[in-house]
Amino acid sequence: VQLQASGGGFVQAGGSLRLSCAASGTIASINAAGWYRQAPGNQRELVAAITSGGSTNYADSVKGRFTISRDNAKNTVYLQMNSLKPEDTAVYYCNITVVAGLYEFPYWGQGTQVTVSS
């Protein structure tokens, strides 16, 4: 199983980016998923999470600006980021719990850089 994250880049403050994280391999389905970020010198923090049923949870710093969603048919999770701020600059990582047969296990994507200029 592999997770491929994409969609990061360089954007000016106030702009938008959409991150994608696709799971591939021997997969029956995906379960809970989340997006995390880590800025230099900081610990990795949870940005947004979504359950298998579609319930969502957000860090206070991104509420109202970021939206997490999922496409179960494509085994893909998205993070729509609007009204970006310089403090959103970080490497963003996806984490998806993959169901394969009788087992489920969390996997991490490789990280995608988001840089927001002021």
Secondary structure, DSSP 4 states (H G I P E B T S, - for coil): -EEEEE--EEEETT--EEEEEEEESS-SEEEEEEEEEE-TTS--EEEEEE-TT--EEE-GGGTTTEEEEEEGGGTEEEEEE-S--GGG-EEEEEEEEEEETTEEEEEE---EEEEEE-
